[in-house]
Amino acid sequence: MSVFMNYMVLSAISNLQSTGASILTAMQLLGIISAAIAFGIGAYHLIWGGVRGRQSSLVWFIGGSVGLVVLMGATAIAEYIDSQVVF
């Protein structure tokens, strides 16, 4: 009976990992789209922002860039944590 329970627990963990990976992949796709929108808003501020246009556009450019780098690196971070955790 305990072998069966161990199999069920390992199967549940495997299912959670695959679900998390698919959610992360979907978030990365949405992140690319969001970064493109942020860069577009930043460009709008840069072109039409007037005196404070450059300052307000830098916030959008830096925020979009940093967010995209972190989101794209999330897979590598998750794989590193997975390799370090031992059950």
C-alpha positions, 0 to 999 in steps of 0.5 A: 500500500505504501508503494502505491501512495508513493507513486501517487505523490510522485505523480501529483508532484510531476503533474504540478511541475508540468502545470507550472511549466505550461503556466510559465510558458503562457505568462512568457507569451503575454510578457512579450506582448506586454513589453511591446505595449510598454515600449510603444507607450514609452515611445509615445511619451518620448515623441509627444511628451514635451519637456518631461517626455524623456523622463517619463519614457525612460520609466516605461523603457526600463520597466518593460526591459527589466520585466521582460528579462526577469520573466524570460529568465524565470524558466532558468530560475525554476530549473535551478531551484528544481535541481537544488531541491531534493525530496 
